[in-house]
Amino acid sequence: MSKARTPIRTQKAPLPPPFLSQGMIAGDLVYCSGQVGVDPNTGKMVEGPIQNRAKQVLQNLGAVLEAGGSSLQDVVKVNIFLADMGDFTAVNEVYSSFFADPKPARTCVAVKTLPLGTDVEIECSGLVTRDNRNSRL
């Protein structure tokens, strides 16, 4: 028997292209699609150093998690994709300010290219801790 999947959609994070969802709820988990540093209010990539985009990415993920009945504090797994592993320390500075101890399990890899030519993309999965159906599709 298949478990139900519920897509997540919120205006508080950049709206995704039609071929993917911002996130998906399956059972007691929220799976967030990768986010980049696009400001949902302007639709434009945040400029400046990578820390600015990393902060926006984590704010976007927080909005998707919230819409799915979760939060950054409920995240259990994070995957970070960097265009340059030389940015590892800069992204870690921002990352550490968003996640309390114990930090989620995490992977960080360097990749050749990322969507919209950005230098950082982050995806995560977290526990559903409350019912928030009003924010879902």
VEXVO-58791 format. One record per residue (C-alpha): residue in one letter; residue number from 1; x, y, z. Coordinates in nm, 4 decimals, padded with zeros to 6 digits. Example, Ala and Ser with C-alpha at 12.3 -4.5 7.8 and 13.67 -1.06 7.14 Angstrom:
% VEXVO-58791
+------+-------+----------+----------+----------+
| kenu | kelum |       c1 |       c2 |       c3 |
+------+-------+----------+----------+----------+
|    A |     1 |  01.2300 | -00.4500 |  00.7800 |
|    S |     2 |  01.3670 | -00.1060 |  00.7140 |
+------+-------+----------+----------+----------+
//
This chain:
% VEXVO-58791
+------+-------+----------+----------+----------+
| kenu | kelum |       c1 |       c2 |       c3 |
+------+-------+----------+----------+----------+
|    M |     1 |  00.0000 |  00.0000 |  00.0000 |
|    S |     2 |  00.1355 |  00.3413 | -00.1002 |
|    K |     3 |  00.1566 |  00.6261 |  00.1509 |
|    A |     4 |  00.0159 |  00.9646 |  00.0556 |
|    R |     5 |  00.2488 |  01.2389 | -00.0593 |
|    T |     6 |  00.1550 |  01.6030 | -00.0099 |
|    P |     7 |  00.3279 |  01.8780 | -00.2094 |
|    I |     8 |  00.4279 |  02.2002 | -00.0353 |
|    R |     9 |  00.3830 |  02.5422 | -00.1900 |
|    T |    10 |  00.4520 |  02.8749 | -00.0222 |
|    Q |    11 |  00.4899 |  03.2292 | -00.1510 |
|    K |    12 |  00.7545 |  03.2850 |  00.1191 |
|    A |    13 |  01.0115 |  03.0966 | -00.0905 |
|    P |    14 |  01.0828 |  03.1243 | -00.4632 |
|    L |    15 |  00.8176 |  02.9428 | -00.6627 |
|    P |    16 |  00.9598 |  02.6414 | -00.8450 |
|    P |    17 |  00.9430 |  02.5653 | -01.2147 |
|    P |    18 |  00.6465 |  02.3448 | -01.3081 |
|    F |    19 |  00.8560 |  02.0276 | -01.3222 |
|    L |    20 |  00.9242 |  02.0183 | -00.9439 |
|    S |    21 |  00.7772 |  02.0975 | -00.6023 |
|    Q |    22 |  00.9265 |  02.3204 | -00.3333 |
|    G |    23 |  00.8918 |  02.0263 | -00.1029 |
|    M |    24 |  00.7008 |  01.7081 | -00.0383 |
|    I |    25 |  00.5550 |  01.5622 |  00.2794 |
|    A |    26 |  00.5640 |  01.1841 |  00.3051 |
|    G |    27 |  00.4627 |  01.0329 |  00.6351 |
|    D |    28 |  00.6403 |  01.2195 |  00.9141 |
|    L |    29 |  00.9097 |  01.3706 |  00.6906 |
|    V |    30 |  00.9384 |  01.6870 |  00.4829 |
|    Y |    31 |  01.1715 |  01.6636 |  00.1836 |
|    C |    32 |  01.2752 |  02.0052 |  00.0530 |
|    S |    33 |  01.3932 |  02.0547 | -00.3023 |
|    G |    34 |  01.7230 |  02.2319 | -00.3426 |
|    Q |    35 |  01.7032 |  02.6061 | -00.2930 |
|    V |    36 |  01.9265 |  02.8744 | -00.4361 |
|    G |    37 |  01.9762 |  03.2313 | -00.3165 |
|    V |    38 |  01.6789 |  03.3872 | -00.4943 |
|    D |    39 |  01.4862 |  03.6465 | -00.2950 |
|    P |    40 |  01.1163 |  03.5455 | -00.3173 |
|    N |    41 |  01.0100 |  03.9130 | -00.3042 |
|    T |    42 |  01.2149 |  04.0221 | -00.6053 |
|    G |    43 |  01.2636 |  03.6945 | -00.7927 |
|    K |    44 |  01.6307 |  03.7863 | -00.8300 |
|    M |    45 |  01.9482 |  03.6172 | -00.7105 |
|    V |    46 |  02.0928 |  03.7868 | -00.4021 |
|    E |    47 |  02.4163 |  03.9669 | -00.4888 |
|    G |    48 |  02.7392 |  04.0025 | -00.2946 |
|    P |    49 |  02.9521 |  03.7382 | -00.1247 |
|    I |    50 |  02.8439 |  03.3742 | -00.1050 |
|    Q |    51 |  02.7383 |  03.4268 |  00.2581 |
|    N |    52 |  02.4503 |  03.6462 |  00.1355 |
|    R |    53 |  02.3202 |  03.3704 | -00.0914 |
|    A |    54 |  02.3725 |  03.0991 |  00.1707 |
|    K |    55 |  02.1660 |  03.3027 |  00.4172 |
|    Q |    56 |  01.8862 |  03.3472 |  00.1604 |
|    V |    57 |  01.8956 |  02.9763 |  00.0757 |
|    L |    58 |  01.8496 |  02.8831 |  00.4419 |
|    Q |    59 |  01.5697 |  03.1391 |  00.4822 |
|    N |    60 |  01.3986 |  02.9894 |  00.1750 |
|    L |    61 |  01.4352 |  02.6383 |  00.3166 |
|    G |    62 |  01.2967 |  02.7592 |  00.6497 |
|    A |    63 |  00.9876 |  02.8939 |  00.4713 |
|    V |    64 |  00.9283 |  02.5653 |  00.2868 |
|    L |    65 |  00.9770 |  02.3655 |  00.6063 |
|    E |    66 |  00.7365 |  02.5951 |  00.7936 |
|    A |    67 |  00.4738 |  02.5498 |  00.5218 |
|    G |    68 |  00.5158 |  02.1749 |  00.5647 |
|    G |    69 |  00.4746 |  02.1760 |  00.9426 |
|    S |    70 |  00.8447 |  02.1596 |  01.0204 |
|    S |    71 |  01.1330 |  02.3998 |  01.0869 |
|    L |    72 |  01.5083 |  02.4281 |  01.0544 |
|    Q |    73 |  01.5322 |  02.2962 |  01.4121 |
|    D |    74 |  01.3599 |  01.9750 |  01.2954 |
|    V |    75 |  01.6006 |  01.9088 |  01.0064 |
|    V |    76 |  01.7741 |  01.5708 |  01.0176 |
|    K |    77 |  01.9729 |  01.5752 |  00.6891 |
|    V |    78 |  02.1274 |  01.8527 |  00.4786 |
|    N |    79 |  02.2993 |  01.8337 |  00.1407 |
|    I |    80 |  02.5090 |  02.1325 |  00.0336 |
|    F |    81 |  02.6295 |  02.1790 | -00.3226 |
|    L |    82 |  02.9091 |  02.4289 | -00.3890 |
|    A |    83 |  03.0492 |  02.5439 | -00.7219 |
|    D |    84 |  03.3854 |  02.5918 | -00.5475 |
|    M |    85 |  03.4996 |  02.3990 | -00.2383 |
|    G |    86 |  03.7023 |  02.7108 | -00.1556 |
|    D |    87 |  03.3703 |  02.8549 | -00.0279 |
|    F |    88 |  03.3323 |  02.5755 |  00.2316 |
|    T |    89 |  03.4377 |  02.7894 |  00.5310 |
|    A |    90 |  03.2250 |  03.0903 |  00.4297 |
|    V |    91 |  02.9122 |  02.8765 |  00.3900 |
|    N |    92 |  02.9830 |  02.6975 |  00.7197 |
|    E |    93 |  02.9823 |  03.0331 |  00.8999 |
|    V |    94 |  02.6277 |  03.1019 |  00.7833 |
|    Y |    95 |  02.5170 |  02.7398 |  00.8249 |
|    S |    96 |  02.6303 |  02.7357 |  01.1888 |
|    S |    97 |  02.4172 |  03.0408 |  01.2664 |
|    F |    98 |  02.0999 |  02.8646 |  01.1434 |
|    F |    99 |  02.1392 |  02.5227 |  01.3075 |
|    A |   100 |  02.1664 |  02.4573 |  01.6812 |
|    D |   101 |  02.3461 |  02.1586 |  01.8302 |
|    P |   102 |  02.3169 |  01.8793 |  01.7611 |
|    K |   103 |  02.3619 |  01.9752 |  01.3965 |
|    P |   104 |  02.1836 |  01.7680 |  01.1309 |
|    A |   105 |  02.3648 |  01.4956 |  00.9401 |
|    R |   106 |  02.5234 |  01.6630 |  00.6386 |
|    T |   107 |  02.6980 |  01.6165 |  00.3083 |
|    C |   108 |  02.8827 |  01.8913 |  00.1211 |
|    V |   109 |  03.0093 |  01.8387 | -00.2317 |
|    A |   110 |  03.1584 |  02.0522 | -00.5070 |
|    V |   111 |  02.9800 |  02.0358 | -00.8406 |
|    K |   112 |  03.0627 |  02.1719 | -01.1840 |
|    T |   113 |  02.7573 |  02.3986 | -01.2223 |
|    L |   114 |  02.4425 |  02.4898 | -01.0299 |
|    P |   115 |  02.1026 |  02.6276 | -01.1366 |
|    L |   116 |  02.0934 |  02.9927 | -01.2463 |
|    G |   117 |  02.4742 |  03.0023 | -01.2333 |
|    T |   118 |  02.4755 |  03.0295 | -00.8533 |
|    D |   119 |  02.7589 |  02.9161 | -00.6293 |
|    V |   120 |  02.5543 |  02.7405 | -00.3563 |
|    E |   121 |  02.2451 |  02.5200 | -00.3429 |
|    I |   122 |  02.1132 |  02.3446 | -00.0328 |
|    E |   123 |  01.8446 |  02.0789 |  00.0164 |
|    C |   124 |  01.7248 |  01.9215 |  00.3383 |
|    S |   125 |  01.4818 |  01.6805 |  00.5035 |
|    G |   126 |  01.3119 |  01.7313 |  00.8372 |
|    L |   127 |  01.0543 |  01.5922 |  01.0727 |
|    V |   128 |  00.6926 |  01.7089 |  01.0569 |
|    T |   129 |  00.6224 |  01.8417 |  01.4061 |
|    R |   130 |  00.2830 |  02.0077 |  01.3549 |
|    D |   131 | -00.0100 |  02.0094 |  01.1164 |
|    N |   132 |  00.0090 |  02.3096 |  00.8843 |
|    R |   133 | -00.2315 |  02.2175 |  00.6041 |
|    N |   134 | -00.3274 |  02.5823 |  00.5357 |
|    S |   135 |  00.0121 |  02.6428 |  00.3733 |
|    R |   136 |  00.0150 |  02.3313 |  00.1586 |
|    L |   137 | -00.1190 |  02.2976 | -00.1956 |
+------+-------+----------+----------+----------+
//
